[in-house]
Amino acid sequence: MPVPNSHRFSLRTAIATRYPSHLVRLSLGLLSVIVACFDQPTAQAKETLDFNRDIRPILSNNCFACHGMDAKHRKADLRLDTLEGATADHEGARAVVPGKLSSSELWSRITSTDVDALMPPPDSHKKLSDKEKQILKRWIEQGAPYQKHWAFEPPEVRPVPEVNGAASHVRNPIDAFIVERLQRDGLSMSPEADKETLIRRVSFALTGLPPKIAEVDAFLADEAPQSYERMVDRYLSTDFYGEEMARHWLDVARYADTHGLHLDNERQTWAYRDWVVDAYNRNQPFDQFTIEQIAGDLIPNSTPDQVVATGFNRCNITTGEGGAIDAEYRFRYAVDRTSTTVQAWMGLTAGCAQCHDHKFDPISQKEFYSLYAFFNSAADPAMDGNALLTQPVMKVESAQVKRQRGALDEKIAEKQQQLDEEAATVQYTDP
């Protein structure tokens, strides 16, 4: 997604000569996650456990289906997805008593040898490993700290770690995080890549294309300081950069040039695709990137480009199949738009809540349909008519067409002026 220039600097430094090649191919949006992961020790290596990293996956996979948010399927009225639920009193017993393992019914149940008391129950076909049990044990002993779902936890700025004996490898803060983690795991930096390999990595990462021979020759010939940064800047300034970055976002937006069902005919939505490419190339701020795609047409005095940006909401699969029920497909379209919006911008799998309170993520069915109501007011019809353009549509012109139209308008004005000048010299005589 479009990001500030400071994040572009992180990309320059991350696609560095010393990193494994698989890191190079990751998109800009994932870079901060990679860095954060390098600063996240394993449960065994870190003294204090992290709920979202170490505990939530265990409980989500084994417990939340019966002891999560979905009240209709909750067993024994016990919730384990919240601190309040896990520590609530149930006839004198509490699933979790922070800091007190022997008093925590959760520990008693997951280690029980009685099949009638064991959790998860055998008929659930779920089973905790010894490693998972030990992690839960340590978590309770450490006070059973909870966190909100990771999507609702604000990012934290972590101090740059100090690393010993690796000064030559640390050229920026990202290096320090990576070196510190490698040292903790008894690993070392990979050998520095040669310049031919480096420019190939950068070119593929930023443009999706191999470098041209002339580009390689220019980089090899540039021995001055900051030659790497200049090479990265050249790729960032090309139109290919926006095309490569947009490719990843358009997957999230479920973009396609066809309807997706029935005859799967072509539909003309290239204007939205081009808008996304342009948003990357002009480094549009992320807040505007978000607002314009979700509700660009609702911005006061919205521009044609802002309306085009709302093509995000019309990238869903549509149909024109005979016999299909209008009401059903209007519902399907609104559900798709709701689920995609939540998944793209909130990092949550909201689709489950269309049928029931979510069993894993903190979304109720009521919350899902509150957002659904917004998308259910969309103006497009249930049946797309298998048409290239399904109403409502707007006429747009590509930048190339606009330039051509402008050049033609200038030529027309020039010829019209010549005609007017010549007409002014003609002496008219009535026959």
N, C-alpha and C positions, 0 to 999 in steps of 0.2 A: 504494500500500500504506500501511497505517497508519504514521505517522511521529511522532517527538517534536514537541513544540510549537515547538521551535526551527526545525524545517523549515517549520512553518506560517508562521512569521515570514518566511521566505525567499519563500514564495508571495505574501504580502502585498506585499512589496517588489518582486517580479519582475513582477507584473501591474501595472506602473506606467504612469504617464501618458505615458512617453516611448518605450515599446517598440513595435515592430511588432505588429500585432494577431495575427499567426499564432503568436507566442510565448505569447499569453495563453491559448490553448486547450489547451496541453499539460498533461498530468496532473502531479500533485505528484511522482510517482516519477521523472519525466523532468527535473524542474527542475535537479537537481544536474548531470545530464549536459549540459544546455544551458550552464550556467555553466562547466563544465569545457571544453566545446568553444570557448567564447569565449576561454579562456586557452590554446588550442592553436593556435599559429601554423601557417601553411601550411609545407610542406616548403621552399618557395623562400625564405620570409621568415625562417625560423629557422635558426640556424647549426648546431645539433646536431639530427640526425634522431632520431625516436622509433620504435623498432622496431614496436611494436604499431600505431601510427597510420600510419606511412609505408612500412614494409617488409613486415610480415606480409601485408597485402592483396595485394601484388604476388606474393609467393611462393605464397600460398594459391591465387590464381587461376590461376597458371601452372605451378607446380612441385610442390606437395604431393601431387597425385594419384599421381605417380611417385616422389617423394622426400620423403614425409611419414611419418606414423606407421604406416600399414598395411604391415606387413612382407611380406604375401603379394603385394602389387602394387608393391613397391619395386624400382626399377631400379638396377642397378650397386651395390647395397647402400649407396646414398648417401641420407643424411637431411639435409634442409635446414631442418627445423623446430626443431632444437636446435643449440646452439653446439658441443656435442661431436660431433654428426654432421657438421656443416658443416666443421669443422676437422680431421676424422679423415684419416689418411694413407691414400691409395689408390695403392699402387705408386709412391710418391714424389710424388704430386700431392695437393693439398688444394683442395676447392671454395672455401673462404674462408680466406685468410691475413690476419687483422686488421691493417689499416694498410698492407698491401702489395698494391696492385692488380695489378701485373704478375705476381705469384706466385699469384693467385687464379684457379683454373680456372673458377669461375663467371663471372667477367668475360670470360675468353677465350671461353667457349662462347656467351654471349649476344651477343657482338659478332662472332662468326665469320662469314666469308663462305662457308665450306664447309658445304653442306647436310647432310653426314654428321656434322658436329661441332656444328652449330648447336643451341642450346637456347632455348626449347622446340623440339622437332623439328617440321618442317613438317607431318607427318601428324597432329600433335595438334590442329591448327587453332587453336593459340594463338600469339600474337605480342606481344612486348614493344614498347611504344612507345619512342620516343627519350627522352621524359621519364622513363619508368620505368627505363630503362637508366642515365640520369644520376643518378637517386635511389639506385639500387643502387651505383653508382660512388662517390658521396659517402659512403654508409654504410660501405663497405669501407675507404675512406680514413680515416674517423673511428674506426676500430677495430672495426667490425662488432659493436656491442653488441647482445646478445639480451635479450629479456624473456620471462617466462612468458606463456602465453595471458592476455589481459586479464582474464578472469574470475577468475584466481588472483593478480592483482596487487592489493595493498591500495591503497585510495584514499589520495592524498596531499593534505595541506593545503598549498595554494599561498599564498604571501604576496600580500597585496592590492597590486596595482600602483599606482604613483604616476602620476597624470595631470596634465598641465600645461594651464592655460588652460581647464579645464572644471569648475571648482569648483561652478558652479551646477547642473551635471548630476549630480554625485556626492552622493547622499543616503544611500547605504548601500554596503557592499562589492560587491554585485552590480553596481551602477552603475559602479564603478571598473573591473571586469573588462571590461564592455561598452564603456565609453568608450575604454579603452586599445586594445582590438581595432579599434574603428571608426577611431580615429586612425591606427593602423598601416596600415589599408587605405585611408586618405584619405577616410573617410566621417564623417558627423556624425549627431548624434541627430535623430530625427524630431521635428517640432513636438509640444508637449505637447497631449494630447487634452483635449477639453472634458469636463465632469463627466457629461453625458448619455452620451457614448461610453464613458467609464471605467466607470460602474456597469453598463452593458450587457456590457462585456467581463468584468468580475468575476462578474456573475450567471451568464453562460453557462459560464465556466470552473469555477465552484464548484458550481453546481446544475444546469447543463444547460438552464436555463430563462431566458427574458427577464425583466427586472425588472418588478415591478408598478408601476403609475403612482404609487401611494402611496409606494413605496420610492424612486422617482426624485425625487419632490417632497421627501421627507424629506432626501435626500442634498443636493439643491440648496439647501435651506434651512439646512443645517448649515454655517455658515461658521467654526466654531471650529476650533482646531488639532486634528490627529489625526482629522479627519472621515473621511478615507479609511480609516484603520485601523479605526475603529468600524464603517464600512460592511462591510468585509471580515469583521470578527468576527461581525456579524449573520448573514451568509451561512454562515459556518463553524458557527454554532450551530444551523442548521436541519437537519431530517431530510433535506432535499433534497441537502445536501452529501454525506452518506453514500451516497445513492442514485446520485449522479453519479460519485463515485469508485469505488464498487463495480462500476459498469457496465464500467469498464476492466479491473478484476481478473477479473470473471466471464468476460470474453473470454479471458483467459489460462488460466483454469481450465476452459475449454470447456463452460461451463454451458449447459444447455438444459432446457426443460420437456417435451421429448419424448425418446424412445429414440434416434432418429437413423437407424435402419435398418428394413427390412421395412415394416411398417404404420406405423411412426413414431408409435406411440401416445403419449398423454400419460403422463408419469411425475411423481410428486409429490415434488419435491425443493426446494420453495420454502423450507423451513426453513433449508437451507444458504445460499440467496440472502439471506434475511433476516439470517442470522448475519454475513455479510460486510458488509452495510449497517450493522449495529449496531457491528461492529468499527471501522469508520471513524468513526462518529458518537461513539463513546466514546474514540477515539484510542488504540486498543489498541497496546501496544508491539510492534514488528515481530518480536522473537524469539518472543513468545507467539503472534502471528498465524501464524507459520510452524509452530511445534511443534503447535499444536492442529489445524491442517489436515492435517498429514502423519500425526500419531500421537496425536490427542487421546484416542482410546479406550484408549491404553496408559498414560496418566497415572494414577498411583495415585489412587483415589477420584475418578475423573473425573466431572465434572458433565454433565448432559444437554447443555448448550450445547457442551462440549468434544467430546462424541461427535458432535453435529450438525456441528461444524466439519470432521470427516473426510469430509463429503459431497464435499469436493474430490476425493477418490480415487474417487468413484462418478459423476463427471460424464462419464465416457467413453461413447462410443457403445456400445449393446448391441443384441442381436437375439433374436428368437424364431422365426426363419424355419425352416420345416420342411425337413429335410434338411441343415441346418447341422451341423457336427461339433463336439461339445462341446470336445474337446481343443484344436481349432484356436482357438476363441473364448476359451477361458481364457488361451491364449497371447497372443492379440491384446489382451485386456484388460490383462494384466500389462505388455506392451510399451508400450501407450499410457500407462499410469500411470507407468512408469519414465521414458519420454521427456518427459512433461509436467512431472514433478517436477523433472527436471534442467534443463529449459528455463526453468521459472518461477523457480527459486531459484538456479541456477548460471549462467544465461545461456549455456548450451551446447546445441548441436543434437545430442543424444545418439542420436537415432533411427537415424542411419546405422550405429551400432555394433551394431545387432541382427543385421546380416549380416556385418560385417567390422570390423576395427580402423578407427576413424574416419580419414579421409584428411586432415581439416583441423583438427578440434578434438582435444585430447589425451585421448581416451577410447578404451580398448581394448575389444574385444569381451568379454574376461573381466571387466572392470570393469562393463560394462553389465549382464551377466547376474548379477553379484554383487548388484547392487541389484535386478534383476528378481526374484531369489529371494524378496525380502521381499514384493513385491506379488503374487507367484504363490501366496502362502498366503492370499489373500483368501477370504472366506466366501461371496461371492455366486455364484450358479450361472452356467453358461455361457449358458443360454437364459433370457431375461427374462420369457417367457410373454406378451409384449405387455401386461403388466399395469401398472396404475397404481402399484402398490406391489410391487416385487420383493424377496423375502426376501434377507437379513435386514433388518427394518425396526424402527423404534421409534416410539412414539406421542409426538408433541410438540404443544404448544399455542402459538399465537401470543400475544404480549403482550396483544392485545385480547381474545382468548378467556379468558386467565387473569383479566383484570380483570372480564369478564362473569361468569365462574364465581364469583369472589370475591363479587361483588355479589349473585348469586343465593344463594350459601351464607348470606350475612348475612340475606337476606329469609326463607329457609327456617328459619334459627335463630330469627328473630323470630316467625314464625308458629307454630313448634313451641312456643315459650315461651307464646304466647297460648293455644294448645290445652291445654297442660299446666295453665295457671292456671285455665282454664274447667273442665277436667275435675276439678280439685281441689274445685270448689264444688258439684259434682253429688252429691246424696244417692242412693245406689243402693239400691233395694229389690228383693229377690229375688221374682220373680212367682210 
